């Protein structure tokens, strides 16, 4: 079943990493559980970690909300 279209605007960033991290991302991508390519897998993992940090209080609220003054 296809995923719903992401309604949030996407921006492109460039991330430099070690060969080992790239290898781990490729391995995770190969499982089919995280993404169709390494960039998508990295995006999903980064998003999950940010949600965890916000939930634990280590990271503030969404910087795009007006209540965050």
C-alpha positions in Angstrom: 0.0 0.0 0.0 1.4 3.4 -1.0 2.2 6.0 1.7 0.3 9.3 1.8 2.1 12.2 0.2 4.2 14.3 2.7 2.5 17.6 3.1 5.5 19.3 4.8 7.9 21.2 2.5 11.2 19.4 2.0 14.6 21.1 2.0 17.8 19.6 0.9 20.9 19.4 3.1 24.2 17.7 2.6 25.7 15.5 5.3 29.2 14.2 5.5 29.7 10.9 7.3 32.2 8.1 7.7 32.3 5.1 5.5 31.1 3.0 8.4 27.9 5.0 8.9 27.3 4.9 5.1 27.6 1.1 5.3 25.2 0.9 8.2 22.7 3.1 6.3 23.1 0.8 3.2 22.5 -2.3 5.3 19.4 -0.8 6.9 18.1 0.3 3.5 18.6 -3.3 2.3 16.2 -4.5 4.9 13.4 -2.5 3.3 12.2 -1.3 6.7 13.5 2.3 6.6 13.6 3.6 3.1 14.1 3.0 -0.6 17.6 4.6 -0.6 20.3 5.7 1.8 19.1 9.3 1.8 15.6 8.3 2.7 16.8 5.9 5.4 19.0 8.7 6.9 16.0 11.0 6.9 13.7 8.5 8.6 16.4 7.7 11.3 17.1 11.4 11.9 13.4 12.1 12.2 12.9 9.3 14.7 15.8 10.5 16.8 14.5 14.1 16.8 11.1 12.9 18.0 12.8 10.9 20.8 14.7 14.0 21.9 11.6 16.2 21.9 9.6 13.6 23.8 12.3 13.3 26.4 12.6 17.1 26.8 16.2 17.2 25.6 15.1 19.2 22.5 12.7 22.1 22.5 9.4 22.5 20.8 8.9 22.7 17.0 10.7 25.8 15.9 7.9 26.5 13.4 5.1 27.0 16.0 4.0 30.4 17.1 3.7 29.2 20.8 7.5 28.8 21.0 8.4 32.4 21.9 
